[in-house]
């Protein structure tokens, strides 16, 4: 099963604007992981990475 969470364009612009203002930021997440399940929690990309 593939999970894909995406922002609306307005949400992306707001987040990008906030992130451009600071050299560091923190991401916090609360997750419940199924046994024997692994994957990426947070990934950032720029362009066609």
Buried (B, 14 or more C-beta within 10 A) or exposed (E): EEEEEEEEEEEEEEEEEEEEEEEEEEEEEEEEEEEEEEEEEEEEEEEEE
